[in-house]
Amino acid sequence: MASLANFPPDSAPLKVVIDTNVLLVSISSRSRYHSIYRSFIDGLYTLCVTTDILSEYEEILASPKHLGPEWTQYVLETIDNAPNMEFATRYYRWELIKSDPDDNKFVDCALACNADYIVTNDGHFDTLKEIPFPKVTVISADEFLQLLSTLTV
């Protein structure tokens, strides 16, 4: 389990990159992870994204087995218009995750916006725990829920 001590810093808002798998399970109000999405809407943290991440969100969420195009558009507009969304421009591709290179877009975004955490339940990100530089802190959706429970608006 990642150390959650001293977060969020009192002087800066918490910056987070959320993997698609976590966003997907957090949207439904019936999900045990819904407070992740709700906390974003309520402004408890800054969501960092890139064009590549938004494209993946759209591709996965719009699938008929998930939200479909109409709800996906609503979610993406909510993210895009939120004052606590930070759009990051990726200037360098670190390629730290070899087992699933498609996941590197989340790592690159986290580094570009100096995010506090990547929130994911994807085991491919575990390799980041063993890389000393650049340091990227990865936490699970459950760990993020725990952290969110300590934050106030």
Summary of the structure (lengths in Angstrom):
residues: 153
radius of gyration: 14.6
end to end distance: 25.4
largest distance: 42.1
contacts: 451
relative contact order: 0.22
helix: 44%
strand: 10%
